[in-house]
Every structure is written in structure tokens, then in C-alpha cells.
């Protein structure tokens, strides 16, 4: 009978530990639910607000406002009148600003250093867009150089 009592006390201790662990789990679950319910999560707020009839309309309006720019971007084709006008205006803006830059560049050298007619070096044949590089001069041999020098 001593073994049976010892087993019963061990089983009751184990049952008490299991109940204690279950109570801790239930308490943790309760605290988690309370934390989520009282938190500022946007989705949780929408879920709570969904209980009211006007909330669906507000959420729909927010989604429409969010997706409108995306729809506009993809609905306007690259060949539309808008892009043609935009490209022309951008070209005019770049050319005018580049002209102002070149003028100020020359003026700066005249005022600060007294150098006249200093021009900005442009390694491209289509400034300011710089898409076509100027062709490099053809280098000839030394004899041709001296002959050209003598002819001058």
C-alpha cells in the first residue's frame, strides 16, 4: 500500500503542476488578447470600426485615394499629349538653364580673374544632353606634324 500512496501523491503533484502550467498559459493568452485589443494596430481598428455601417464607405474612400495615383500612372501612355508637352517643356528648361550657366561661367572668369572669352569646355557635340561624344582628332605621325607646321 505504501507504493500506491506514493504513486497517488506523485500523480497528484504532477496534476497540480499541469493545472498550474495551464493556468499560466490561460493567463498569458488573456494578457495577449487584452494587449492586442487595447493596442493601436491599424487593422484592429478597422476590424472594430467595421461594426459601424459608415466605416465601410470610409475604408473604400481611403483605398480609392491610395490607388488613384497608381491608376493614373499606368493609364497615361508614353505617347500621350501630356508626355509630349512635358518633354518639350523639360527640353526648353534644360536649354535655357544651360545657357544661363554658360553665361555666368564666362562672367565669373571675367570678374574674378580678368580673363576674357573663357568658354566652358564641352566634350560632347550635343550639350547639355551629352549623348553624342565629339570625335577625337586623328593622330598622325611626326613627319606629317612637321610638314603641317612648316606649311603654316
BANUMI-610421 format. One record per atom (N, C-alpha, C, O): x, y, z; chain; atom name. Coordinates in Angstrom, 2 decimals, padded with zeros to 5 digits, m for minus. Example, Ala and Ser with C-alpha at 12.3 -4.5 7.8 and 13.67 -1.06 7.14 Angstrom:
// residues 2
         X         Y         Z   unit   site
    013.19   m005.69    007.80      A      N
    012.30   m004.50    007.80      A     CA
    013.20   m003.30    007.80      A      C
    014.24   m003.32    008.46      A      O
    012.85   m002.25    007.08      A      N
    013.67   m001.06    007.14      A     CA
    012.90    000.03    007.87      A      C
    013.41    001.14    008.04      A      O
END
This chain:
// residues 152
         X         Y         Z   unit   site
    000.81   m001.18    000.00      A      N
    000.00    000.00    000.00      A     CA
    000.86    001.26    000.00      A      C
    000.40    002.32   m000.42      A      O
    002.04    001.15    000.45      A      N
    002.92    002.30    000.51      A     CA
    003.28    002.77   m000.89      A      C
    003.38    003.97   m001.15      A      O
    003.48    001.80   m001.81      A      N
    003.79    002.18   m003.17      A     CA
    002.62    002.88   m003.82      A      C
    002.81    003.84   m004.57      A      O
    001.43    002.44   m003.56      A      N
    000.23    003.02   m004.14      A     CA
    000.02    004.45   m003.65      A      C
   m000.36    005.32   m004.43      A      O
    000.28    004.69   m002.37      A      N
    000.14    006.05   m001.83      A     CA
    001.21    006.97   m002.42      A      C
    000.94    008.13   m002.73      A      O
    002.40    006.44   m002.58      A      N
    003.47    007.24   m003.15      A     CA
    003.15    007.59   m004.61      A      C
    003.37    008.71   m005.05      A      O
    002.63    006.62   m005.33      A      N
    002.22    006.88   m006.71      A     CA
    001.09    007.91   m006.77      A      C
    001.10    008.80   m007.62      A      O
    000.12    007.78   m005.88      A      N
   m001.00    008.72   m005.86      A     CA
   m000.52    010.14   m005.55      A      C
   m000.97    011.11   m006.16      A      O
    000.41    010.26   m004.59      A      N
    000.92    011.59   m004.27      A     CA
    001.73    012.17   m005.44      A      C
    001.67    013.37   m005.71      A      O
    002.49    011.33   m006.11      A      N
    003.24    011.78   m007.28      A     CA
    002.29    012.21   m008.39      A      C
    002.50    013.24   m009.04      A      O
    001.25    011.42   m008.61      A      N
    000.28    011.77   m009.65      A     CA
   m000.43    013.06   m009.29      A      C
   m000.65    013.90   m010.17      A      O
   m000.79    013.24   m008.03      A      N
   m001.47    014.47   m007.63      A     CA
   m000.52    015.67   m007.76      A      C
   m000.97    016.76   m008.12      A      O
    000.78    015.49   m007.48      A      N
    001.75    016.57   m007.67      A     CA
    001.86    016.93   m009.15      A      C
    001.88    018.11   m009.52      A      O
    001.92    015.90   m009.99      A      N
    002.01    016.14   m011.44      A     CA
    000.75    016.84   m011.93      A      C
    000.83    017.77   m012.74      A      O
   m000.42    016.40   m011.46      A      N
   m001.68    017.05   m011.84      A     CA
   m001.70    018.51   m011.39      A      C
   m002.18    019.37   m012.12      A      O
   m001.20    018.78   m010.21      A      N
   m001.15    020.15   m009.71      A     CA
   m000.22    021.00   m010.59      A      C
   m000.54    022.15   m010.90      A      O
    000.91    020.43   m010.98      A      N
    001.84    021.15   m011.87      A     CA
    001.20    021.41   m013.23      A      C
    001.35    022.50   m013.80      A      O
    000.48    020.42   m013.75      A      N
   m000.20    020.59   m015.05      A     CA
   m001.25    021.69   m014.94      A      C
   m001.37    022.52   m015.84      A      O
   m002.02    021.70   m013.85      A      N
   m003.02    022.75   m013.65      A     CA
   m002.35    024.12   m013.53      A      C
   m002.85    025.12   m014.06      A      O
   m001.23    024.17   m012.84      A      N
   m000.51    025.42   m012.68      A     CA
   m000.01    025.93   m014.05      A      C
   m000.12    027.11   m014.35      A      O
    000.53    025.01   m014.86      A      N
    001.00    025.38   m016.20      A     CA
   m000.17    025.83   m017.07      A      C
   m000.05    026.82   m017.79      A      O
   m001.29    025.12   m017.01      A      N
   m002.48    025.52   m017.77      A     CA
   m002.98    026.89   m017.34      A      C
   m003.39    027.70   m018.18      A      O
   m002.94    027.17   m016.04      A      N
   m003.34    028.50   m015.55      A     CA
   m002.40    029.58   m016.10      A      C
   m002.86    030.66   m016.48      A      O
   m001.10    029.30   m016.14      A      N
   m000.14    030.26   m016.69      A     CA
   m000.40    030.49   m018.18      A      C
   m000.32    031.63   m018.66      A      O
   m000.69    029.42   m018.91      A      N
   m000.99    029.56   m020.35      A     CA
   m002.25    030.38   m020.55      A      C
   m002.28    031.27   m021.40      A      O
   m003.29    030.09   m019.77      A      N
   m004.54    030.84   m019.89      A     CA
   m004.33    032.31   m019.54      A      C
   m004.88    033.20   m020.20      A      O
   m003.53    032.58   m018.51      A      N
   m003.23    033.96   m018.13      A     CA
   m002.46    034.67   m019.24      A      C
   m002.74    035.83   m019.55      A      O
   m001.48    033.99   m019.83      A      N
   m000.71    034.58   m020.93      A     CA
   m001.60    034.85   m022.13      A      C
   m001.48    035.91   m022.76      A      O
   m002.50    033.93   m022.46      A      N
   m003.44    034.14   m023.57      A     CA
   m004.36    035.33   m023.28      A      C
   m004.64    036.13   m024.17      A      O
   m004.83    035.43   m022.05      A      N
   m005.71    036.54   m021.68      A     CA
   m004.97    037.88   m021.82      A      C
   m005.51    038.84   m022.36      A      O
   m003.73    037.91   m021.32      A      N
   m002.94    039.14   m021.41      A     CA
   m002.67    039.50   m022.87      A      C
   m002.71    040.68   m023.24      A      O
   m002.39    038.50   m023.71      A      N
   m002.13    038.75   m025.13      A     CA
   m003.38    039.32   m025.80      A      C
   m003.29    040.27   m026.58      A      O
   m004.55    038.74   m025.51      A      N
   m005.79    039.25   m026.09      A     CA
   m006.05    040.68   m025.63      A      C
   m006.47    041.51   m026.44      A      O
   m005.82    040.96   m024.36      A      N
   m006.01    042.32   m023.84      A     CA
   m005.04    043.31   m024.51      A      C
   m005.42    044.42   m024.87      A      O
   m003.81    042.88   m024.68      A      N
   m002.81    043.76   m025.31      A     CA
   m003.19    044.05   m026.75      A      C
   m003.12    045.20   m027.19      A      O
   m003.59    043.02   m027.49      A      N
   m003.99    043.22   m028.89      A     CA
   m005.25    044.08   m028.97      A      C
   m005.34    044.97   m029.82      A      O
   m006.20    043.84   m028.10      A      N
   m007.46    044.59   m028.15      A     CA
   m007.23    046.07   m027.81      A      C
   m007.87    046.94   m028.39      A      O
   m006.34    046.34   m026.88      A      N
   m006.09    047.72   m026.47      A     CA
   m004.98    048.40   m027.27      A      C
   m004.68    049.57   m027.02      A      O
   m004.39    047.70   m028.22      A      N
   m003.27    048.28   m028.97      A     CA
   m003.77    049.22   m030.06      A      C
   m004.98    049.32   m030.30      A      O
   m002.83    049.90   m030.73      A      N
   m003.15    050.85   m031.77      A     CA
   m002.95    050.26   m033.17      A      C
   m002.70    051.00   m034.12      A      O
   m003.07    048.97   m033.31      A      N
   m002.90    048.35   m034.61      A     CA
   m003.97    048.86   m035.56      A      C
   m005.15    048.90   m035.22      A      O
   m003.55    049.25   m036.77      A      N
   m004.46    049.82   m037.76      A     CA
   m005.52    048.80   m038.17      A      C
   m006.70    049.14   m038.30      A      O
   m005.11    047.57   m038.38      A      N
   m006.06    046.54   m038.82      A     CA
   m007.07    046.25   m037.72      A      C
   m008.25    046.05   m037.99      A      O
   m006.60    046.24   m036.49      A      N
   m007.53    046.00   m035.37      A     CA
   m008.55    047.14   m035.29      A      C
   m009.73    046.90   m035.02      A      O
   m008.10    048.35   m035.52      A      N
   m009.03    049.48   m035.51      A     CA
   m010.06    049.35   m036.63      A      C
   m011.24    049.63   m036.43      A      O
   m009.60    048.93   m037.80      A      N
   m010.54    048.74   m038.91      A     CA
   m011.54    047.64   m038.55      A      C
   m012.73    047.76   m038.83      A      O
   m011.04    046.60   m037.93      A      N
   m011.92    045.49   m037.53      A     CA
   m012.99    045.97   m036.53      A      C
   m014.15    045.59   m036.62      A      O
   m012.56    046.78   m035.60      A      N
   m013.51    047.31   m034.62      A     CA
   m014.47    048.28   m035.30      A      C
   m015.68    048.28   m035.05      A      O
   m013.92    049.12   m036.16      A      N
   m014.75    050.11   m036.86      A     CA
   m015.71    049.47   m037.83      A      C
   m016.71    050.08   m038.21      A      O
   m015.42    048.26   m038.26      A      N
   m016.27    047.57   m039.22      A     CA
   m017.65    047.27   m038.64      A      C
   m018.57    046.91   m039.37      A      O
   m017.77    047.41   m037.35      A      N
   m019.07    047.17   m036.71      A     CA
   m020.06    048.28   m037.06      A      C
   m021.27    048.11   m036.93      A      O
   m019.51    049.43   m037.50      A      N
   m020.36    050.58   m037.81      A     CA
   m020.58    050.65   m039.32      A      C
   m019.66    050.37   m040.09      A      O
   m021.78    051.01   m039.76      A      N
   m022.09    050.95   m041.19      A     CA
   m021.31    051.95   m042.04      A      C
   m020.99    051.62   m043.19      A      O
   m020.98    053.13   m041.56      A      N
   m020.27    054.12   m042.35      A     CA
   m018.79    053.82   m042.52      A      C
   m018.13    054.44   m043.36      A      O
   m018.26    052.89   m041.74      A      N
   m016.83    052.61   m041.80      A     CA
   m016.43    051.97   m043.13      A      C
   m015.32    052.20   m043.61      A      O
   m017.31    051.19   m043.72      A      N
   m017.01    050.55   m045.00      A     CA
   m016.82    051.62   m046.08      A      C
   m015.93    051.49   m046.92      A      O
   m017.63    052.65   m046.05      A      N
   m017.51    053.74   m047.01      A     CA
   m016.19    054.49   m046.82      A      C
   m015.53    054.82   m047.80      A      O
   m015.82    054.75   m045.59      A      N
   m014.57    055.47   m045.30      A     CA
   m013.36    054.65   m045.75      A      C
   m012.44    055.18   m046.37      A      O
   m013.36    053.36   m045.46      A      N
   m012.25    052.49   m045.87      A     CA
   m012.17    052.44   m047.40      A      C
   m011.07    052.47   m047.96      A      O
   m013.30    052.37   m048.05      A      N
   m013.32    052.36   m049.52      A     CA
   m012.75    053.66   m050.08      A      C
   m011.98    053.62   m051.04      A      O
   m013.11    054.79   m049.50      A      N
   m012.57    056.07   m049.96      A     CA
   m011.06    056.15   m049.77      A      C
   m010.36    056.65   m050.64      A      O
   m010.56    055.67   m048.64      A      N
   m009.12    055.66   m048.40      A     CA
   m008.42    054.80   m049.44      A      C
   m007.37    055.19   m049.96      A      O
   m008.96    053.64   m049.74      A      N
   m008.36    052.77   m050.75      A     CA
   m008.38    053.41   m052.13      A      C
   m007.41    053.30   m052.88      A      O
   m009.47    054.07   m052.47      A      N
   m009.56    054.75   m053.77      A     CA
   m008.52    055.85   m053.85      A      C
   m007.84    055.99   m054.87      A      O
   m008.37    056.64   m052.78      A      N
   m007.36    057.69   m052.76      A     CA
   m005.94    057.11   m052.88      A      C
   m005.07    057.73   m053.50      A      O
   m005.71    055.96   m052.31      A      N
   m004.40    055.33   m052.36      A     CA
   m004.08    054.81   m053.75      A      C
   m002.95    054.95   m054.22      A      O
   m005.07    054.20   m054.43      A      N
   m004.82    053.58   m055.73      A     CA
   m004.98    054.53   m056.91      A      C
   m004.59    054.17   m058.02      A      O
   m005.54    055.71   m056.72      A      N
   m005.74    056.65   m057.83      A     CA
   m004.44    057.04   m058.51      A      C
   m004.38    057.00   m059.74      A      O
   m003.38    057.43   m057.78      A      N
   m002.13    057.77   m058.49      A     CA
   m001.56    056.61   m059.29      A      C
   m001.02    056.81   m060.38      A      O
   m001.68    055.42   m058.78      A      N
   m001.17    054.24   m059.49      A     CA
   m001.95    054.05   m060.79      A      C
   m001.36    053.79   m061.84      A      O
   m003.26    054.18   m060.72      A      N
   m004.08    054.04   m061.92      A     CA
   m003.76    055.14   m062.93      A      C
   m003.72    054.88   m064.13      A      O
   m003.54    056.36   m062.47      A      N
   m003.21    057.45   m063.38      A     CA
   m001.88    057.22   m064.08      A      C
   m001.75    057.49   m065.28      A      O
   m000.91    056.73   m063.35      A      N
    000.41    056.49   m063.93      A     CA
    000.32    055.46   m065.06      A      C
    000.90    055.65   m066.12      A      O
   m000.41    054.39   m064.82      A      N
   m000.48    053.34   m065.83      A     CA
   m001.51    053.62   m066.93      A      C
   m001.46    053.00   m067.99      A      O
   m002.43    054.54   m066.69      A      N
   m003.44    054.82   m067.72      A     CA
   m002.95    055.84   m068.75      A      C
   m003.42    055.85   m069.88      A      O
   m001.99    056.70   m068.36      A      N
   m001.46    057.68   m069.30      A     CA
   m000.30    057.03   m070.03      A      C
    000.71    056.66   m069.42      A      O
   m000.43    056.90   m071.35      A      N
    000.61    056.24   m072.12      A     CA
    001.76    057.20   m072.38      A      C
    001.61    058.42   m072.24      A      O
    002.90    056.66   m072.74      A      N
    004.08    057.46   m073.01      A     CA
    003.96    058.30   m074.27      A      C
    004.75    059.23   m074.47      A      O
    003.01    058.00   m075.12      A      N
    002.84    058.76   m076.36      A     CA
    001.69    059.75   m076.27      A      C
    001.29    060.33   m077.28      A      O
    001.16    059.95   m075.09      A      N
    000.03    060.87   m074.95      A     CA
    000.48    062.31   m075.09      A      C
    001.68    062.61   m075.04      A      O
   m000.46    063.19   m075.26      A      N
   m000.18    064.62   m075.42      A     CA
    000.52    065.18   m074.18      A      C
    001.37    066.06   m074.29      A      O
    000.16    064.68   m073.03      A      N
    000.78    065.14   m071.79      A     CA
    002.29    064.95   m071.83      A      C
    003.04    065.87   m071.52      A      O
    002.74    063.75   m072.21      A      N
    004.17    063.47   m072.22      A     CA
    004.89    064.26   m073.32      A      C
    006.05    064.64   m073.14      A      O
    004.22    064.50   m074.44      A      N
    004.84    065.31   m075.49      A     CA
    005.08    066.73   m074.99      A      C
    006.16    067.29   m075.19      A      O
    004.08    067.32   m074.35      A      N
    004.21    068.68   m073.81      A     CA
    005.25    068.71   m072.70      A      C
    006.07    069.63   m072.64      A      O
    005.23    067.70   m071.83      A      N
    006.19    067.64   m070.73      A     CA
    007.61    067.55   m071.25      A      C
    008.50    068.23   m070.74      A      O
    007.84    066.71   m072.25      A      N
    009.17    066.55   m072.81      A     CA
    009.65    067.86   m073.45      A      C
    010.81    068.24   m073.29      A      O
    008.77    068.53   m074.17      A      N
    009.14    069.80   m074.80      A     CA
    009.47    070.85   m073.75      A      C
    010.45    071.58   m073.88      A      O
    008.66    070.94   m072.71      A      N
    008.91    071.90   m071.63      A     CA
    010.21    071.60   m070.90      A      C
    010.97    072.51   m070.57      A      O
    010.48    070.33   m070.65      A      N
    011.72    069.94   m069.99      A     CA
    012.93    070.31   m070.84      A      C
    013.95    070.77   m070.32      A      O
    012.83    070.11   m072.16      A      N
    013.94    070.44   m073.05      A     CA
    014.19    071.94   m073.05      A      C
    015.34    072.38   m072.98      A      O
    013.12    072.74   m073.11      A      N
    013.26    074.20   m073.08      A     CA
    013.90    074.64   m071.76      A      C
    014.78    075.50   m071.75      A      O
    013.46    074.05   m070.66      A      N
    014.01    074.40   m069.35      A     CA
    015.50    074.08   m069.26      A      C
    016.29    074.90   m068.79      A      O
    015.89    072.90   m069.72      A      N
    017.30    072.49   m069.65      A     CA
    018.15    073.39   m070.53      A      C
    019.22    073.83   m070.12      A      O
    017.69    073.68   m071.74      A      N
    018.46    074.53   m072.65      A     CA
    018.61    075.95   m072.11      A      C
    019.69    076.54   m072.20      A      O
    017.55    076.50   m071.57      A      N
    017.65    077.86   m071.04      A     CA
    018.55    077.92   m069.82      A      C
    019.35    078.84   m069.69      A      O
    018.43    076.95   m068.92      A      N
    019.30    076.93   m067.74      A     CA
    020.76    076.71   m068.13      A      C
    021.66    077.26   m067.50      A      O
    021.00    075.91   m069.15      A      N
    022.36    075.67   m069.61      A     CA
    022.96    076.96   m070.20      A      C
    024.13    077.26   m069.99      A      O
    022.15    077.70   m070.94      A      N
    022.62    078.97   m071.50      A     CA
    022.98    079.95   m070.38      A      C
    023.99    080.64   m070.46      A      O
    022.14    080.00   m069.35      A      N
    022.42    080.87   m068.21      A     CA
    023.70    080.43   m067.52      A      C
    024.51    081.27   m067.12      A      O
    023.90    079.14   m067.37      A      N
    025.13    078.62   m066.74      A     CA
    026.37    079.04   m067.53      A      C
    027.35    079.51   m066.95      A      O
    026.31    078.86   m068.86      A      N
    027.47    079.22   m069.68      A     CA
    027.77    080.72   m069.59      A      C
    028.93    081.12   m069.54      A      O
    026.73    081.53   m069.57      A      N
    026.92    082.97   m069.46      A     CA
    027.57    083.32   m068.11      A      C
    028.52    084.09   m068.06      A      O
    027.05    082.75   m067.03      A      N
    027.60    083.03   m065.70      A     CA
    029.02    082.50   m065.57      A      C
    029.84    083.12   m064.89      A      O
    029.32    081.39   m066.20      A      N
    030.67    080.81   m066.17      A     CA
    031.66    081.79   m066.79      A      C
    032.72    082.05   m066.23      A      O
    031.30    082.33   m067.95      A      N
    032.16    083.30   m068.63      A     CA
    032.30    084.57   m067.79      A      C
    033.40    085.11   m067.65      A      O
    031.19    085.05   m067.24      A      N
    031.21    086.27   m066.43      A     CA
    032.07    086.10   m065.18      A      C
    032.76    087.03   m064.78      A      O
    032.03    084.93   m064.58      A      N
    032.80    084.68   m063.37      A     CA
    034.30    084.80   m063.66      A      C
    035.03    085.41   m062.88      A      O
    034.77    084.23   m064.76      A      N
    036.18    084.32   m065.10      A     CA
    036.58    085.74   m065.45      A      C
    037.71    086.16   m065.19      A      O
    035.66    086.49   m066.05      A      N
    035.97    087.89   m066.37      A     CA
    036.09    088.73   m065.10      A      C
    037.01    089.53   m064.98      A      O
    035.17    088.54   m064.16      A      N
    035.15    089.35   m062.93      A     CA
    036.27    088.96   m061.97      A      C
    036.98    089.83   m061.45      A      O
    036.43    087.65   m061.72      A      N
    037.39    087.21   m060.70      A     CA
    038.83    087.24   m061.18      A      C
    039.73    087.63   m060.44      A      O
    039.04    086.83   m062.43      A      N
    040.41    086.65   m062.90      A     CA
    040.80    087.58   m064.05      A      C
    041.95    087.61   m064.47      A      O
    039.85    088.34   m064.54      A      N
    040.13    089.25   m065.64      A     CA
    040.40    088.55   m066.96      A      C
    041.00    089.14   m067.86      A      O
    039.96    087.31   m067.09      A      N
    040.16    086.55   m068.33      A     CA
    038.93    086.73   m069.23      A      C
    037.80    086.50   m068.81      A      O
    039.18    087.15   m070.43      A      N
    038.09    087.41   m071.37      A     CA
    037.85    086.18   m072.25      A      C
    038.78    085.43   m072.56      A      O
    036.62    085.99   m072.65      A      N
    036.23    084.93   m073.59      A     CA
    036.63    083.53   m073.13      A      C
    037.09    082.73   m073.94      A      O
    036.47    083.23   m071.85      A      N
    036.70    081.87   m071.34      A     CA
    035.39    081.11   m071.53      A      C
    034.35    081.48   m070.99      A      O
    035.47    080.06   m072.30      A      N
    034.27    079.26   m072.58      A     CA
    034.34    077.93   m071.86      A      C
    035.42    077.40   m071.61      A      O
    033.19    077.42   m071.53      A      N
    033.08    076.12   m070.88      A     CA
    033.38    075.03   m071.90      A      C
    032.78    074.99   m072.98      A      O
    034.32    074.13   m071.55      A      N
    034.69    073.05   m072.48      A     CA
    033.57    072.01   m072.50      A      C
    033.08    071.57   m071.46      A      O
    033.20    071.62   m073.71      A      N
    032.12    070.64   m073.89      A     CA
    032.64    069.46   m074.69      A      C
    032.87    069.59   m075.90      A      O
    032.84    068.31   m074.05      A      N
    033.36    067.14   m074.77      A     CA
    032.30    066.43   m075.61      A      C
    032.59    065.45   m076.29      A      O
    031.08    066.93   m075.58      A      N
    030.00    066.31   m076.33      A     CA
    029.51    067.27   m077.40      A      C
    029.60    068.49   m077.26      A      O
    028.98    066.70   m078.48      A      N
    028.53    067.55   m079.58      A     CA
    027.08    068.01   m079.39      A      C
    026.60    068.83   m080.17      A      O
    026.40    067.51   m078.40      A      N
    025.01    067.93   m078.16      A     CA
    024.80    068.36   m076.70      A      C
    023.97    067.80   m075.98      A      O
    025.56    069.38   m076.27      A      N
    025.36    069.83   m074.89      A     CA
    024.00    070.48   m074.75      A      C
    023.53    071.06   m075.73      A      O
    023.37    070.42   m073.66      A      N
    023.72    069.87   m072.35      A     CA
    023.25    068.43   m072.15      A      C
    023.33    067.91   m071.05      A      O
    022.77    067.80   m073.22      A      N
    022.20    066.46   m073.06      A     CA
    023.28    065.38   m073.02      A      C
    023.08    064.32   m072.44      A      O
    024.44    065.67   m073.66      A      N
    025.61    064.81   m073.58      A     CA
    025.35    063.36   m073.95      A      C
    025.62    062.44   m073.17      A      O
    024.82    063.16   m075.13      A      N
    024.59    061.80   m075.61      A     CA
    025.50    061.43   m076.76      A      C
    025.66    060.25   m077.07      A      O
    026.10    062.44   m077.42      A      N
    026.98    062.17   m078.57      A     CA
    028.35    062.78   m078.31      A      C
    028.50    064.00   m078.29      A      O
    029.33    061.93   m078.11      A      N
    030.68    062.39   m077.83      A     CA
    031.32    062.91   m079.11      A      C
    031.14    062.34   m080.19      A      O
    032.09    063.99   m078.97      A      N
    032.80    064.54   m080.13      A     CA
    033.83    063.52   m080.59      A      C
    034.39    062.77   m079.78      A      O
    034.08    063.51   m081.90      A      N
    035.08    062.58   m082.42      A     CA
    036.46    063.10   m082.03      A      C
    036.73    064.30   m082.06      A      O
    037.32    062.17   m081.68      A      N
    038.69    062.52   m081.31      A     CA
    039.47    062.86   m082.58      A      C
    039.26    062.26   m083.63      A      O
    040.38    063.82   m082.47      A      N
    041.18    064.14   m083.66      A     CA
    042.07    062.97   m084.03      A      C
    042.52    062.20   m083.18      A      O
    042.31    062.85   m085.31      A      N
    043.14    061.75   m085.79      A     CA
    044.61    062.11   m085.56      A      C
    045.07    063.16   m086.00      A      O
    045.33    061.26   m084.89      A      N
    046.73    061.50   m084.61      A     CA
    047.57    060.91   m085.74      A      C
    047.49    059.73   m086.05      A      O
    048.37    061.77   m086.33      A      N
    049.23    061.33   m087.43      A     CA
    050.65    061.16   m086.92      A      C
    050.95    061.36   m085.75      A      O
    051.51    060.79   m087.83      A      N
    052.90    060.58   m087.41      A     CA
    053.64    061.91   m087.29      A      C
    053.08    062.96   m087.61      A      O
    054.87    061.87   m086.82      A      N
    055.65    063.06   m086.55      A     CA
    056.00    063.83   m087.83      A      C
    056.06    065.06   m087.83      A      O
    056.22    063.11   m088.88      A      N
    056.58    063.75   m090.15      A     CA
    055.44    064.62   m090.66      A      C
    055.68    065.74   m091.12      A      O
    054.22    064.12   m090.58      A      N
    053.06    064.90   m091.01      A     CA
    052.90    066.13   m090.13      A      C
    052.53    067.20   m090.62      A      O
    053.18    065.99   m088.86      A      N
    053.09    067.13   m087.95      A     CA
    054.05    068.24   m088.37      A      C
    053.68    069.41   m088.43      A      O
    055.28    067.87   m088.64      A      N
    056.28    068.88   m089.04      A     CA
    055.93    069.50   m090.39      A      C
    056.11    070.70   m090.59      A      O
    055.43    068.69   m091.30      A      N
    055.04    069.22   m092.61      A     CA
    053.90    070.23   m092.46      A      C
    053.91    071.28   m093.10      A      O
    052.89    069.90   m091.60      A      N
    051.79    070.83   m091.37      A     CA
    052.27    072.07   m090.66      A      C
    051.74    073.16   m090.89      A      O
    053.26    071.94   m089.80      A      N
    053.80    073.08   m089.07      A     CA
    054.56    074.02   m090.00      A      C
    054.48    075.24   m089.86      A      O
    055.29    073.44   m090.93      A      N
    056.08    074.24   m091.88      A     CA
    055.14    074.98   m092.83      A      C
    055.42    076.12   m093.21      A      O
    054.05    074.35   m093.21      A      N
    053.11    074.96   m094.15      A     CA
    052.41    076.17   m093.54      A      C
    051.93    077.04   m094.26      A      O
    052.34    076.23   m092.26      A      N
    051.67    077.36   m091.62      A     CA
    052.52    078.56   m091.74      A      C
    052.15    079.64   m091.26      A      O
END
